[in-house]
Amino acid sequence: MMPWQFIGDTVDGLINLADQAITDKDKLIEYKFKAAELKMQGMQSLLSTTTTPKVDATVKIIFAINTLWRPLLGAVMTAFGAYAHFKGIPMDTAAQVVFDGAFPAWGLSRHVEKKSAPKSRSQEPIFPMKHDEYLHDG
């Protein structure tokens, strides 16, 4: 869960709780307005947060390694399997199959994963803000 989603979900949960607990309509509207302001302040503080370039680079490298871990390991296993085969290193048949098929198996699983994954929601805004629903009685 991303930080802005946590802030939005928390404020929305508080507003839903307030809808059930507060009976005075004026107080409820005031509470909804204050909650919307709090949500905006949280979003603005997230947007204004900065880090050093070294931290940004480290995070990007960690995400890249996390994403590339399976294909790199599969390629290394397949390369070792080919090396063992050509150098005549004795290996169990099951182990040879696992080593030789590691990288192609990753490619096949990635293909299946891409076909079965839901379509991207890139058209939706990153911060779905609905301020009007907090300001109007409804």
N, C-alpha and C positions, 0 to 999 in steps of 0.2 A: 504494500500500500504506500502510495506516495504521500509526502507531507501535506500537500494541499487537499488531497482526498480525505486525509484524517481530520483536518480542520473542518472541511465542509460537512463530513459525516457527523462529527461531534456537534457542531452547531445545529445541524438539521435535527439531530436526535433531541437536543435540548428544546428546540422549538416545538417538536411533536409532543414532548413531555409537558411543555407549558400550555399547549392547546388543551390538554386534558385537565391541568391543575388550576389554571387561572380562569376565573369566571367573569371578571370585569373586562369588558371589551377594550376599554381605553388602556388599561394596564397591559393587556395582551398585545395590543398594537405597539405600545411603547417598548415592551420586552422584545418583540420581533424586530423593531427598528434597531435597538441596542445590539441584538444578536447579529444582525446583518452588518452593523458597523464593526463589531468584533471580528467577524469573518473577513471583512475587507482588510482590517488592520493586520490580521494574520497572513493573508495572502500578500499584502504589500511588503511585510517584513521578510517573507520568503523570497520575493522577487528582488529585494535590495540586498540580500545576503551575498557576500562575495568570499572567495577563497583565494589562496595563492596559486600561481600557475603550477607549482610543484604538486600540490594536492590534486588539482584538476587532472594533470597528466597521470598521476598515480591511479586515480579512480578510473580513468579511461583505459589504462593498461590492465587493471584488474578485470574490468568488464570484458575487454578483448580476450584475455586469457581464459576467462570463464566460458565465453562463447566458443573459443577455438580448442578447448581442452579435449573434447571427444574426437574431432577429426585429426588433431595432431597425434594423440595417443594411438589412434587407429593406423595412421600412416607409419608411425614408428614400429608398431607391432607387425604390420605387413612387410616393412623393410627388413626387420629381423627375421621373419619367416623366409623371405627370399634369400637372405644372406645365409641362413642355416641350410637351406636346400642346396644352394650352389657350392657351399664349402663342405658339404657332406657331413654336417653335424647331425648325429642321430637324435631323432625326436619322435615322441609318440605320435601316432597318426592323428589322434584327436587334437593334440596340441598343434600339430602342423596345420590342420584345418582351421583352427581358431586363429592362428597367427596369419595365415594366408588370406583369410576372409574378413579380418577386422576392419580394414578401410572400406572395402566394397559394402560390407554390412552397414557401416555408418552412413555411406551414401544412400543406400536403400532406405534406411530408417528415416533419414532426413527428407527424402523424397515423399515418403508416406506421411511424415509429420506435416510437411508443407501442404499436401493435398487435403489432409483432414483438419487443418487449422481453420478457425473461423476467419472470415474476411476482415481486413483491417478497417478500423473505424477512424481513418485519418481525416475524414471530413468533419468530425466532431471537434469542438473547441477543447483545449487543454483544461481550461478553468470554466466549467459550465456554471455560470453565475445566474441566478434567478432572483434578483433583488426585489422585483415588484411583488412577488408572492409573499414576502415578509412585511411589506409596507401596506398592503391592502388587507382588509378583513375578508376572510373567505374560507 
